[in-house]
Amino acid sequence: MSMDRIKVFKKKIHIYRKQPVIFANEVLKFEPDDWQENVLDDISSYTHISVRSGQGVGKTGLEAVTTLWFLTCFPFPKVVATAPTRQQLHDVLWAEISKWQSKSPLLKELLKWTKTKIYMKKYEERWFATARTATNPENMQGFHEDNMLFIVDEASGVSDNIMEAILGTLSGDNNKLLMCGNPTKISGVFYDSHNRDREHYSIHKVSSMDSTRTSRKNIQMLLDKYGADSDVARVRIYGEFPKAEADAFIPLEIVELAKDNKIKISKDITVGDIGVDVARFGDDETIIAPRIGNYVFKLKSYRKQETTATVGRVIGQAKFLLKNYKHLEEIYVKVDDSGVGGGVTDQLIDIVKEEKLPIRIFPVINNGKADDDEHYENIGTEQWGVFRDMLQDNFSDHLQGKNNIIRLPDDEKLVTQLSTRKYRMTSKGKVALERKEDMKKRGLTSPDRADAVVLSIYRPKIKKKPKLQVKSY
């Protein structure tokens, strides 16, 4: 019977490697919730996975299953499990791994469990998982294998120097990192994985409200005691980070809520919009952001191209909207007119006149005087404020059970740029956005995508335009 189980396992191991959910079901008899299944699917495809969640949703079970999957499905692996405290690591995570390993007749035969190590029998020195408390960077160093997995439990509590040691170790072809935890801090590697660095991670958020494993009575007790809008509820129930820092202009959660919403484009809309943020050369991106109503399309991004090429792409995008959305009568193109953007604006105006296109070009000087000059330092800050208010209205409607009113593309760079830009109050009491130069000093990229989307939302003052004979599309 023992040999039969091992033979069946060897025949199916190629399936288990690619589909951890099948391993969990067949080898461990573990039935994952939907979010656990999604994470397990991503573990086979991604190298860096980060999960923030409320309490009691089943994070530890997921980590145990992932540990046993990797340990048994890949040759000569090293799995390092860590947590901020010895109690969390040994009494919670390591005990959970033991529980699921002991439930599997196959894994009881293949693996040997001890208080600090689990290893493949006959290969104790090279094929193992180990428990290392996150108290010293040296505990995380010295591991180098083609197949290696780090499991970081309660990742918000692990210091940056230890996380940096872990990240520096992940250099092999099949080296992976799974971080899980309640989002208790608004700084550090775990926080950054859901914010400024999120494009490098597979990101998951799990609310206790959506889990079948949580106690509704306990959830209600926390809500009654602390309030639905409290940081306690955000962290321990909703899986949200505490309220954004006072100088963060747009909170992360109101951006995330608008990401990839399922809304329809109304045929009553007659004007389409395109925002253009121009970066001729260097590391910045030229971004074209098409929009119809509250539907922002996938962004078009380009690097190191001449202004003529940018002009051609903008005209092409405008023609695409007119051709594919017949209810549109006109396209408004708003271009950041500072720097190299001025050349793009001039060429666009010439082409529109020459070809008699139903397109209006609006140069926007972000440093120019705001319409609401009493509250905003310049137009750029004011338009970010208008966009923030739209996202906040969207968020408020969602809390009241109403339909979402704005849709952003599923673009992690965009989410990062929108949610990490800071602001300050000037000596005159006006709101001023953080300068791009200062963002770069903090290690962030220029917010080109965010600026283009904000430009697409911007509604300039319209002067009456003489009627022209225009081409139809």
Legacy VTK file of the C-alpha trace (Angstrom):
# vtk DataFile Version 3.0
C-alpha trace
ASCII
DATASET POLYDATA
POINTS 473 float
0.000 0.000 0.000
2.840 2.353 0.874
4.635 1.814 -2.449
1.381 2.208 -4.363
0.775 5.633 -2.845
4.288 6.767 -3.705
3.996 5.461 -7.274
0.725 7.332 -7.801
2.284 10.472 -6.353
5.291 10.262 -8.687
3.007 9.852 -11.692
1.020 12.938 -10.739
3.834 15.150 -9.471
4.049 17.083 -12.755
0.395 18.023 -12.279
0.854 18.935 -8.621
3.773 21.245 -9.443
1.614 23.327 -11.763
-1.650 23.023 -9.817
-1.139 23.250 -6.038
-4.910 23.202 -5.524
-5.058 19.610 -6.794
-2.210 18.696 -4.433
-4.101 20.294 -1.541
-7.275 18.372 -2.379
-5.792 14.967 -3.143
-2.758 14.736 -0.855
-3.900 16.790 2.134
-7.701 16.624 1.792
-7.600 20.399 2.200
-10.546 22.234 0.620
-9.499 25.847 0.057
-11.795 28.820 0.150
-11.978 30.822 -3.065
-9.266 33.279 -1.980
-6.965 30.445 -0.875
-7.466 28.754 -4.227
-6.595 31.990 -6.034
-3.383 32.362 -4.026
-2.409 28.734 -4.607
-2.948 29.203 -8.337
-0.677 32.247 -8.290
2.044 30.497 -6.293
2.735 28.191 -9.207
3.054 31.133 -11.619
4.531 34.020 -9.633
7.711 34.378 -7.605
6.461 37.024 -5.140
3.014 36.799 -3.533
1.687 39.112 -0.821
-1.602 38.602 1.056
-3.116 41.139 3.437
-6.178 40.085 5.350
-8.403 40.384 8.354
-8.142 37.907 11.203
-9.256 34.297 11.137
-9.581 33.873 7.374
-7.248 30.862 7.095
-3.838 32.399 6.382
-1.965 29.849 8.496
-3.662 26.927 6.767
-2.687 28.356 3.395
0.925 28.759 4.518
1.032 25.173 5.811
-0.346 23.784 2.545
2.107 25.867 0.523
5.022 24.649 2.627
4.106 20.983 2.200
3.378 21.388 -1.519
6.752 22.935 -2.250
8.610 20.561 0.053
7.262 17.422 -1.605
6.831 18.463 -5.241
10.284 19.852 -6.066
13.660 18.110 -5.798
16.067 19.108 -3.021
14.175 22.230 -1.957
14.735 24.496 0.982
11.697 26.054 2.630
12.249 28.729 5.271
9.272 29.680 7.423
9.530 32.761 9.592
7.439 35.054 11.798
8.173 37.985 14.118
7.830 35.950 17.337
8.722 32.460 18.443
5.157 31.907 19.643
3.662 32.808 16.256
6.204 30.711 14.377
6.319 27.548 16.487
3.002 27.439 18.330
0.886 28.581 15.380
2.488 28.107 11.941
4.747 25.151 12.663
1.950 23.376 14.548
-0.381 23.943 11.580
2.148 22.361 9.220
2.403 19.373 11.567
-1.376 19.024 11.626
-1.741 18.795 7.849
1.320 16.610 7.382
0.020 14.112 9.948
-3.366 13.961 8.192
-1.776 12.688 4.977
-0.770 8.993 4.865
1.599 9.782 1.998
3.370 12.661 3.761
3.668 10.706 6.982
5.697 8.178 4.996
7.787 10.705 3.040
8.492 13.406 5.644
9.877 13.572 9.143
8.601 16.408 11.364
10.612 17.856 14.264
10.185 21.018 16.356
12.441 23.054 14.083
12.700 21.098 10.851
10.739 18.949 8.428
12.800 16.907 6.032
12.501 14.291 3.341
13.534 10.953 4.773
17.003 9.853 3.619
17.811 13.421 2.488
17.962 15.257 5.808
20.776 17.643 4.858
19.535 18.904 1.491
15.760 18.445 1.379
13.976 20.248 4.200
11.824 23.026 5.620
13.058 24.941 8.626
11.604 27.400 11.143
13.646 30.571 11.735
12.383 33.380 13.958
12.629 36.800 12.299
14.940 38.360 14.877
18.238 38.491 12.996
19.043 38.968 9.286
21.679 36.230 9.528
18.865 33.735 10.222
17.644 34.307 6.657
20.977 34.114 4.875
23.060 31.226 3.603
20.217 29.487 1.743
20.897 28.942 -1.943
19.022 26.352 -3.983
17.319 26.201 -7.354
14.096 25.362 -5.520
13.579 27.626 -2.530
10.549 29.103 -0.773
10.298 31.688 1.998
7.056 31.829 3.990
6.702 35.036 6.025
3.844 34.976 8.521
2.534 38.210 10.110
4.689 40.012 7.578
3.846 43.532 8.817
5.793 42.760 11.979
8.995 41.647 10.231
11.613 44.400 10.121
12.950 45.757 6.845
16.522 44.568 7.364
15.295 40.990 7.699
12.978 41.293 4.704
15.823 42.760 2.655
17.985 39.780 3.598
15.230 37.465 2.373
14.739 39.370 -0.885
18.487 39.315 -1.484
18.527 35.546 -1.149
15.884 34.924 -3.833
18.064 34.533 -6.916
17.352 31.008 -8.215
15.037 30.060 -11.081
12.377 28.612 -8.795
12.800 30.847 -5.738
9.537 32.113 -4.254
8.266 34.354 -1.481
4.843 34.178 0.177
4.047 36.970 2.650
0.831 36.958 4.674
-0.404 39.120 7.495
-2.761 41.627 9.009
-1.822 45.020 7.514
-0.875 46.732 10.771
1.759 49.230 9.543
1.873 51.842 6.798
5.576 51.397 6.163
7.978 48.567 5.442
8.408 45.887 2.790
4.971 44.320 3.348
3.236 47.697 3.033
5.300 48.553 -0.044
4.361 45.246 -1.666
0.746 46.476 -1.723
1.641 50.039 -2.677
4.781 51.394 -4.379
6.174 47.934 -5.290
2.916 46.169 -6.067
3.711 45.719 -9.764
6.354 43.178 -8.688
3.929 41.067 -6.633
0.804 39.027 -7.009
-1.419 40.927 -4.562
-4.379 39.567 -2.592
-6.693 41.206 -0.061
-9.057 39.139 2.092
-11.774 40.575 4.324
-12.979 38.642 7.336
-16.478 39.572 6.166
-16.003 37.393 3.079
-14.558 34.325 4.816
-16.526 31.235 5.807
-14.021 30.542 8.581
-14.521 33.679 10.670
-16.833 34.239 13.622
-19.633 36.648 12.748
-20.193 37.194 16.453
-16.589 38.292 16.955
-16.741 40.559 13.900
-19.871 42.263 15.217
-18.283 42.676 18.633
-15.303 44.500 17.086
-17.607 46.702 15.001
-19.744 47.587 18.031
-16.716 48.308 20.191
-14.499 50.236 17.776
-16.748 51.345 14.914
-16.849 50.357 11.245
-14.508 53.199 10.235
-11.893 52.576 12.932
-8.362 51.409 12.264
-9.128 48.296 14.333
-11.895 47.350 11.910
-9.748 48.214 8.901
-6.864 46.006 10.016
-8.565 43.135 11.847
-11.722 42.810 9.739
-11.366 44.374 6.284
-7.702 43.583 5.657
-6.961 47.265 4.994
-3.950 49.191 6.161
-4.558 51.829 8.843
-5.734 55.184 7.577
-3.315 56.741 5.133
-0.660 59.105 6.349
-1.866 62.672 6.670
0.224 63.710 3.672
-0.913 60.989 1.251
-3.226 62.741 -1.215
-5.344 59.771 -2.362
-5.889 56.747 -0.055
-5.073 53.356 -1.518
-8.441 51.711 -0.876
-10.481 54.230 -2.872
-8.181 53.676 -5.857
-8.357 49.887 -5.569
-12.155 49.935 -5.455
-12.317 51.651 -8.840
-9.898 49.172 -10.444
-11.470 47.105 -13.242
-15.069 47.894 -12.266
-17.698 46.369 -14.512
-19.536 49.434 -15.809
-21.057 50.026 -19.220
-20.300 52.914 -21.542
-23.436 55.000 -22.028
-24.431 55.676 -25.625
-25.712 59.070 -24.503
-22.125 60.294 -24.195
-21.101 62.297 -27.244
-17.581 63.402 -26.268
-14.604 61.112 -25.686
-11.478 62.178 -23.823
-7.765 61.488 -24.076
-5.160 62.571 -21.539
-1.539 62.745 -22.722
1.492 62.983 -20.468
4.606 63.384 -22.605
8.110 62.169 -21.746
10.340 62.366 -24.800
13.407 60.470 -23.556
14.833 59.121 -20.277
13.214 56.674 -17.853
9.805 58.374 -17.766
6.906 57.111 -19.876
4.752 58.845 -22.442
1.199 57.857 -21.524
-2.001 58.100 -23.545
-5.128 57.653 -21.401
-8.404 57.200 -23.356
-11.704 57.705 -21.533
-15.415 57.683 -22.342
-17.557 58.948 -19.502
-16.441 57.214 -16.319
-14.756 54.359 -18.197
-10.978 54.759 -18.366
-9.507 52.367 -20.930
-6.223 50.490 -20.725
-3.385 52.989 -20.842
-1.011 53.180 -23.795
2.589 53.554 -22.664
5.720 54.326 -24.669
9.344 55.107 -23.925
11.971 57.137 -25.739
9.999 58.222 -28.784
10.066 61.396 -30.855
7.255 63.925 -30.535
6.124 63.097 -34.082
5.570 59.459 -33.098
3.604 60.546 -30.026
1.412 62.798 -32.171
0.681 59.929 -34.543
-0.288 57.636 -31.687
-2.618 60.239 -30.157
-4.375 60.862 -33.478
-4.618 57.122 -34.028
-6.226 56.625 -30.620
-8.730 59.422 -31.245
-9.702 57.906 -34.593
-10.058 54.503 -32.946
-12.563 55.874 -30.420
-14.562 57.668 -33.113
-14.672 54.579 -35.320
-15.614 52.068 -32.635
-18.007 54.215 -30.586
-20.365 55.727 -33.146
-22.214 57.832 -30.566
-19.106 59.996 -30.107
-19.212 63.244 -32.023
-15.947 64.713 -30.827
-12.738 63.900 -28.944
-11.116 66.223 -26.403
-7.355 65.723 -26.179
-5.700 67.279 -23.120
-1.904 67.457 -23.233
0.533 68.382 -20.479
1.920 71.371 -22.361
4.992 71.964 -20.229
8.423 70.959 -21.589
8.336 68.632 -24.595
4.540 68.476 -24.390
4.404 71.838 -26.130
5.789 70.366 -29.337
3.166 67.603 -29.277
0.384 70.143 -28.774
1.514 72.305 -31.717
1.726 69.354 -34.099
-1.643 68.001 -32.985
-3.333 71.367 -33.627
-1.805 71.503 -37.122
-2.930 67.975 -38.060
-6.468 68.487 -36.722
-6.821 71.654 -38.802
-5.266 70.106 -41.889
-7.407 66.953 -41.823
-10.517 68.696 -40.428
-10.859 66.119 -37.674
-13.595 66.219 -35.003
-10.926 66.606 -32.331
-10.177 69.512 -29.994
-6.704 69.976 -28.551
-6.327 71.544 -25.106
-2.856 72.416 -23.810
-2.769 72.217 -20.009
-0.140 74.031 -17.950
-0.182 72.151 -14.651
1.633 74.985 -12.891
-0.938 77.485 -14.089
-3.464 79.237 -11.874
-6.224 76.996 -10.559
-9.894 77.884 -11.056
-10.264 77.360 -7.316
-7.249 79.508 -6.533
-8.334 79.888 -2.918
-7.706 76.213 -2.106
-5.253 74.843 -4.694
-1.779 76.033 -5.595
-2.152 75.255 -9.316
-4.261 73.543 -11.973
-2.420 70.229 -11.614
-3.200 69.971 -7.897
-6.781 71.090 -8.462
-7.393 68.402 -11.089
-5.938 65.726 -8.819
-8.364 67.030 -6.209
-11.294 66.722 -8.612
-10.268 63.156 -9.412
-9.831 62.291 -5.730
-13.358 63.540 -5.047
-14.701 61.306 -7.831
-12.952 58.288 -6.320
-14.223 59.206 -2.854
-17.810 59.491 -4.152
-17.358 56.102 -5.791
-16.145 54.669 -2.471
-19.012 56.232 -0.489
-21.597 54.875 -2.929
-20.045 51.433 -2.632
-20.388 51.512 1.168
-24.076 52.338 0.712
-24.588 49.431 -1.659
-24.921 51.598 -4.761
-23.380 50.873 -8.127
-19.789 51.909 -8.708
-19.531 55.051 -10.802
-15.978 55.038 -12.157
-13.740 52.397 -13.701
-9.947 52.393 -13.813
-7.886 49.816 -15.711
-6.256 46.953 -13.800
-2.851 48.630 -13.811
-0.670 48.241 -10.719
1.692 51.041 -11.717
-1.277 53.373 -11.995
-2.589 52.326 -8.568
0.839 52.893 -7.053
1.250 56.346 -8.604
-2.209 57.505 -7.568
-1.897 56.319 -3.967
1.678 57.288 -3.089
1.839 60.926 -4.121
1.941 63.250 -1.126
0.802 66.814 -0.609
1.596 69.758 1.625
-0.022 72.987 2.737
1.636 76.152 1.465
2.252 79.211 3.631
-0.932 80.667 2.120
-2.962 77.647 3.226
-3.293 76.124 -0.252
-2.949 72.444 -1.121
0.160 71.664 -3.214
0.984 68.283 -4.733
4.384 66.728 -4.190
6.796 67.583 -7.004
7.936 64.790 -9.299
11.534 65.480 -8.339
10.708 64.888 -4.683
8.889 61.652 -5.510
11.998 60.391 -7.273
14.087 61.251 -4.216
11.810 58.895 -2.248
12.577 56.136 -4.743
9.303 56.461 -6.667
8.863 56.783 -10.401
7.396 59.844 -12.059
3.563 59.636 -11.842
3.145 59.693 -15.626
0.233 57.233 -15.702
-1.627 58.994 -12.924
-1.114 62.402 -14.542
-2.437 61.150 -17.886
-5.582 59.710 -16.279
-6.161 62.951 -14.363
-5.759 64.877 -17.641
-8.336 62.611 -19.261
-10.792 63.551 -16.482
-10.015 67.271 -16.738
-12.839 69.288 -18.274
-11.439 72.533 -19.719
-13.464 75.653 -20.309
-14.895 75.343 -23.803
-15.028 78.240 -26.199
-17.529 78.117 -29.008
-15.963 76.668 -32.103
-16.998 77.517 -35.679
-18.615 74.638 -37.508
-16.307 72.691 -39.797
-16.902 70.059 -42.388
-15.361 67.044 -40.675
-14.626 63.512 -41.671
-16.800 60.759 -40.226
-15.491 57.478 -38.855
LINES 1 474
473 0 1 2 3 4 5 6 7 8 9 10 11 12 13 14 15 16 17 18 19 20 21 22 23 24 25 26 27 28 29 30 31 32 33 34 35 36 37 38 39 40 41 42 43 44 45 46 47 48 49 50 51 52 53 54 55 56 57 58 59 60 61 62 63 64 65 66 67 68 69 70 71 72 73 74 75 76 77 78 79 80 81 82 83 84 85 86 87 88 89 90 91 92 93 94 95 96 97 98 99 100 101 102 103 104 105 106 107 108 109 110 111 112 113 114 115 116 117 118 119 120 121 122 123 124 125 126 127 128 129 130 131 132 133 134 135 136 137 138 139 140 141 142 143 144 145 146 147 148 149 150 151 152 153 154 155 156 157 158 159 160 161 162 163 164 165 166 167 168 169 170 171 172 173 174 175 176 177 178 179 180 181 182 183 184 185 186 187 188 189 190 191 192 193 194 195 196 197 198 199 200 201 202 203 204 205 206 207 208 209 210 211 212 213 214 215 216 217 218 219 220 221 222 223 224 225 226 227 228 229 230 231 232 233 234 235 236 237 238 239 240 241 242 243 244 245 246 247 248 249 250 251 252 253 254 255 256 257 258 259 260 261 262 263 264 265 266 267 268 269 270 271 272 273 274 275 276 277 278 279 280 281 282 283 284 285 286 287 288 289 290 291 292 293 294 295 296 297 298 299 300 301 302 303 304 305 306 307 308 309 310 311 312 313 314 315 316 317 318 319 320 321 322 323 324 325 326 327 328 329 330 331 332 333 334 335 336 337 338 339 340 341 342 343 344 345 346 347 348 349 350 351 352 353 354 355 356 357 358 359 360 361 362 363 364 365 366 367 368 369 370 371 372 373 374 375 376 377 378 379 380 381 382 383 384 385 386 387 388 389 390 391 392 393 394 395 396 397 398 399 400 401 402 403 404 405 406 407 408 409 410 411 412 413 414 415 416 417 418 419 420 421 422 423 424 425 426 427 428 429 430 431 432 433 434 435 436 437 438 439 440 441 442 443 444 445 446 447 448 449 450 451 452 453 454 455 456 457 458 459 460 461 462 463 464 465 466 467 468 469 470 471 472
